[in-house]
């Protein structure tokens, strides 16, 4: 199992403790483009897929709602299933 697969598996097992760096690595590895203008929100885009993530300066973790409502369903749409 590669580091990339381990990161995805770790996120699926515990969506409350996802570091921004892990999410960024996965999305950029999938071919997403990253855009951050002078705000605290980072926008990742890939074709019709778009994910907006606020980058908190107080905690290294992303809120669980962004993982459960945006990230995990987007992985399913891209064909990255739990078995991989």
C-alpha positions, 0 to 999 in steps of 0.5 A: 500500500502506497503512502497515498493510499494510506493517507486516503484510508486514514482520512476515511477512518477518522475524518475529524483529524485530517490535516490540510497538508494531507488533503492538499497532497491527495488533491494535487496528486489527483491532478487538481489545481490549487488557487488561493488569493488573499483569503483564508479559503483555498479552492481546488478545481479539477474539471467540473469538481470544485472544493473550497477549504478554509485554511485555519491558522489556529488548528492544523485540522480541517473541519469534519463537514468538509471531508464528509460532505465534499471530499469523500463523495468527490473521491467516489465520483472520481472512481477512487473506491474503498478497495483501492 
